[in-house]
Amino acid sequence: MKSGRVEIIVNGKQVAFLHDGAFFGEVALIANLPRTATVKAMVPCMLYRLTRPCFERITDEFPDVMENVQLIYKERMNKIKSEEEERKLAAARELVSKVTFLQRTECDGRDDKFLLRIANSLVACFFIGGDIVFRQGEIGYELYFIKNGRVDVRIGDNIVATLKEGAFFGGID
């Protein structure tokens, strides 16, 4: 980037700002992956673009450049991984604080391990009004915790309960 300022967005969340002299897009070039972030210009920017074929020709001829780019790539990926783990841990802490059966009573020094296990086990699910999470009679293999919103529990056509944030449902049969 010759001049300007861009915002880096991952999964809808602003994770960084870059400015004069910075570069981005190396993940797609090095790992041959789809873009891992959205880059949004915050002010007028002057950018330089390097195509994959040109990048490959340069790094084939000058392998030390590839080593430098790979080092930066690893640093960025480690930072993204660390931030993602912290976000998951925060979600697990919030969940455990609201769901009493997940609160540990044993003081054995393993609370962090427990939170990490919960954090790595949770899968975010998004539903809109009218979506059916599961149907009566289906075999249950998962438990749902309500982060926000509300869920109507129906038996037949009758609403028998309305659950809100902090509640859980689904049971594991």
KASULVEN-V285520 format. One record per residue. RES is the residue in one letter. OMEGA is omega in radians with two decimals (none if undefined). Layout:
# KASULVEN-V285520
RES|OMEGA  RES|OMEGA
This chain:
# KASULVEN-V285520
M|3.12  K|3.12  S|3.11  G|-3.12  R|3.11  V|3.10  E|3.09  I|-3.06  I|3.10  V|-3.13  N|3.09  G|-3.09  K|3.09  Q|-3.10  V|-3.12  A|2.96  F|3.06  L|-3.11  H|-3.04  D|3.08  G|-3.11  A|3.03  F|3.12  F|-3.13  G|-3.08  E|-3.13  V|-3.13  A|-3.13  L|-3.07  I|-3.00  A|-3.12  N|-3.12  L|2.98  P|3.14  R|-3.14  T|-3.12  A|2.98  T|3.11  V|-3.07  K|3.10  A|3.13  M|3.12  V|3.05  P|-3.07  C|2.97  M|-3.08  L|2.98  Y|3.13  R|3.09  L|-3.12  T|3.13  R|-3.14  P|3.12  C|3.12  F|-3.11  E|3.11  R|-3.13  I|-3.08  T|3.03  D|-3.11  E|-3.09  F|-3.06  P|3.11  D|3.09  V|3.10  M|3.11  E|3.12  N|-3.14  V|3.12  Q|3.10  L|3.12  I|3.10  Y|3.14  K|3.11  E|-3.14  R|3.14  M|3.08  N|3.12  K|3.12  I|3.13  K|3.14  S|3.13  E|3.11  E|3.10  E|3.12  E|3.11  R|3.12  K|3.12  L|3.12  A|3.10  A|3.13  A|3.10  R|3.14  E|3.14  L|-3.11  V|3.14  S|-3.08  K|-3.07  V|-2.98  T|-3.09  F|3.08  L|-3.11  Q|-3.10  R|3.09  T|-3.11  E|3.11  C|-3.08  D|3.12  G|-3.09  R|-3.13  D|3.13  D|3.11  K|3.11  F|3.14  L|3.12  L|3.11  R|3.09  I|-3.09  A|-3.11  N|-3.13  S|-3.11  L|3.07  V|3.13  A|3.10  C|-3.12  F|3.13  F|3.03  I|-3.12  G|3.13  G|3.10  D|3.06  I|-3.13  V|2.98  F|-3.07  R|3.06  Q|3.11  G|3.10  E|3.07  I|-3.09  G|3.09  Y|-3.12  E|3.12  L|-3.12  Y|3.07  F|-3.09  I|3.10  K|3.03  N|-3.08  G|3.11  R|-3.11  V|3.02  D|3.07  V|-3.08  R|2.91  I|-2.98  G|3.12  D|-3.06  N|3.01  I|-3.11  V|3.10  A|2.99  T|-3.09  L|-3.10  K|-3.12  E|3.13  G|3.11  A|3.09  F|-3.14  F|3.03  G|-3.12  G|3.11  I|-3.08  D|none
